[in-house]
Structures are given as C-alpha cells and as structure tokens.
Amino acid sequence: MGKALFITVKDLKERSIISGSTDADKLMHFIELAQDMHIQNYLGGKLYNKLQTLIIDGEMDDVANADYKTLRDDYIKPMLIWFTQIEYFP
C-alpha cells in the first residue's frame, strides 16, 4: 500500500508564503514530514489510516464519504499547509 498526501504541492504554493518557483521535489519531503509528525498525531492512527485508504482507493469523492472529504478539505489541508511551512522554514 502506498502513501497518500493530504495536500498537493500546488495547494501548498497557492495557499502559503512558499514561492511558486520552489522545487516541488524538495517540498514533497516536507509535506510528508509534516503530515507524519503533526497530522497523524492529531487524527490518531485509525482516522489517519482511514483517510489514507480513501485517497489511495479513489473513494474520497464518494457521497458516503462526504464527512471525510469535508474533514480533509476544510480542516486538515489548512493545518498541513501551515505545518509544512513550519518544517520547511527552520
């Protein structure tokens, strides 16, 4: 099973102070680090794994998973963008 990130590099660049010209490969590491350290801590293992599974299986947009999608889009994404900036800018 692969790993799904809750935000994209595009999300990060559009909604943060990180420059659009910053190398995407460098940012991926910091997104993953922030997600593993901070987001997983707040969500707990079961919810974190459930969201991972929904994204990997392509089921996040299913009507039955609307609450998970709202959680990710409205709450987790903004948190992860800020936590990624914290990790990126020492």
C-alpha positions as CSV (number, residue, x, y, z in Angstrom):
1,M,0.0,0.0,0.0
2,G,1.4,3.4,-1.0
3,K,1.2,6.6,0.9
4,A,-1.2,9.4,0.1
5,L,-0.5,13.0,0.9
6,F,-3.4,15.1,2.1
7,I,-2.3,18.2,0.1
8,T,-0.5,18.7,-3.2
9,V,2.5,20.9,-3.9
10,K,0.1,23.2,-5.8
11,D,-2.1,23.6,-2.7
12,L,1.0,24.5,-0.7
13,K,2.3,27.0,-3.2
14,E,-1.1,28.6,-3.7
15,R,-2.0,29.0,0.0
16,S,1.3,29.7,1.7
17,I,4.2,32.1,1.6
18,I,6.3,29.5,-0.2
19,S,7.4,30.8,-3.6
20,G,5.9,29.3,-6.8
21,S,9.4,28.8,-8.1
22,T,10.4,26.5,-5.3
23,D,11.4,23.0,-6.4
24,A,8.4,20.6,-6.0
25,D,10.7,17.7,-5.2
26,K,12.1,19.5,-2.2
27,L,8.6,20.4,-0.9
28,M,7.3,16.8,-1.1
29,H,9.6,15.7,1.7
30,F,8.4,18.5,4.0
31,I,4.8,17.8,3.2
32,E,5.3,14.1,4.1
33,L,7.2,15.0,7.2
34,A,4.6,17.5,8.5
35,Q,1.8,15.0,7.7
36,D,3.5,12.2,9.6
37,M,4.6,14.3,12.6
38,H,1.7,16.6,13.1
39,I,-1.4,15.5,11.3
40,Q,-1.2,11.9,12.3
41,N,-0.7,12.9,15.9
42,Y,-3.9,15.0,15.9
43,L,-6.0,12.5,14.0
44,G,-4.8,9.3,15.6
45,G,-3.9,6.1,13.8
46,K,-7.3,4.8,12.9
47,L,-8.7,8.0,11.3
48,Y,-5.3,8.8,9.6
49,N,-5.3,5.3,8.1
50,K,-8.9,5.6,7.0
51,L,-8.2,8.8,5.2
52,Q,-5.1,7.3,3.6
53,T,-7.2,4.3,2.4
54,L,-10.0,6.5,0.9
55,I,-7.5,8.6,-1.0
56,I,-5.5,5.6,-2.3
57,D,-8.6,3.7,-3.3
58,G,-10.1,6.8,-5.0
59,E,-13.2,6.7,-2.8
60,M,-12.8,10.2,-1.1
61,D,-15.3,11.8,-3.5
62,D,-18.0,9.1,-2.9
63,V,-21.2,10.5,-1.4
64,A,-20.9,8.1,1.5
65,N,-17.5,9.7,2.4
66,A,-18.6,13.3,2.3
67,D,-17.8,13.8,6.0
68,Y,-14.2,12.6,5.5
69,K,-13.8,14.8,2.5
70,T,-15.1,17.8,4.4
71,L,-12.7,17.0,7.3
72,R,-9.7,16.8,4.8
73,D,-10.6,19.8,2.7
74,D,-11.8,22.3,5.4
75,Y,-9.6,21.3,8.4
76,I,-6.7,19.0,7.6
77,K,-5.5,20.8,4.4
78,P,-5.1,24.3,6.1
79,M,-3.4,22.7,9.1
80,L,-1.0,20.7,6.9
81,I,-0.1,23.8,4.8
82,W,0.9,25.6,8.0
83,F,2.7,22.6,9.5
84,T,4.6,22.2,6.2
85,Q,5.8,25.8,6.3
86,I,7.0,25.2,9.9
87,E,9.1,22.3,8.8
88,Y,10.3,24.0,5.6
89,F,11.4,27.2,7.3
90,P,13.7,26.2,10.2
